[in-house]
Amino acid sequence: MARPREFDDEKVLLLAVEHFWDHGYEATSIRDLAQVMGLTTASIYNAFGDKRTVYRKALEFYVKQSFVDRVGRFEKKPPREAIHAFFVEIIDRSLSDTRRKGCMLVNSALEVAPHDEEFQRVVADVLLQVEAFFRRCLQAGQEDGTISRYQTATDMARTLLCTLLGIRVLARTRPERDLMEGLIKPIFALLEPDVKDDKPYAAPKKDMSDEKSGA
C-alpha cells in the first residue's frame, strides 16, 4: 500500500507561492522549494512532480485565492460598485506590498509565459476570465442605466484589463496612491452614464473617398 501523505497540500503550496512570488521561477530550485516547504526533494517529486509542475500548481492556487475569491465577493455588488471595489482592493493590496512583489500572475506573464507555450495559455486563460468579469459587470450596468453605453462592454472590459495590469506593474517601482488612483479616475469618467446620449457606441464608417483620391 502507498504511504499516505504526511503534509497538507494547501499549506505547502502556499509556502511555494510565497517563495516563487518573492524570487521568481528561474531563481528557484527544487532544493529551495524543499527547504521552504519543509519537505524532501523526493517528497516533492512524488507529490507534485518537477519544479515546473510545482510552479503551475502554485500559480493555480494563487489565482484561486486572489482573483477567484475577489470575483466571488464582488459580483454580488451592483455592477458599477463591483468594478470600483475591485480596483480599490487592487490598489490597497499594491500599496501594502512592502516587498513590491507585484502580482504573481503578471510576473508569470513577464518571466515564464514568453518562453513556455503552456504557461502562455494558462496566463491568457486567467486574463480572459478577468476580462469576462469586467464585461459582465459592464453589460449589467449598461442594462440598468448605471454605466454609459457609448463604448461597447467588450472594448471597455479590455480597457479595464489593461488598466489593471498597468497598476500591478507600476506598483513594483512606483507604489504611489495618487498615481494609481489617477489611473482609474479617467476610466470611471468614461463609465459615467450620459443621459443626453444613451445610444451605444458605433465605430465611424471609413471614408472611401480618401482611398480613391490617394490620400
Secondary structure, 3 states (H helix, E strand, C coil): CCCCCCCCHHHHHHHHHHHHHHHCCCCCCHHHHHHHHCCCHHHHHHHCCCHHHHHHHHHHHHHHHHHHHHHHHHCCCCHHHHHHHHHHHHHHHHHHCCCCCCCHHHHHHHHCHHHCHHHHHHHHHHHHHHHHHHHHHHHHHHHHCCCCCCCCHHHHHHHHHHHHHHHHHHCCCCCCHHHHHHHHHHHHHHHCCCCCCCCCCCCCCCCHHHHHHCC
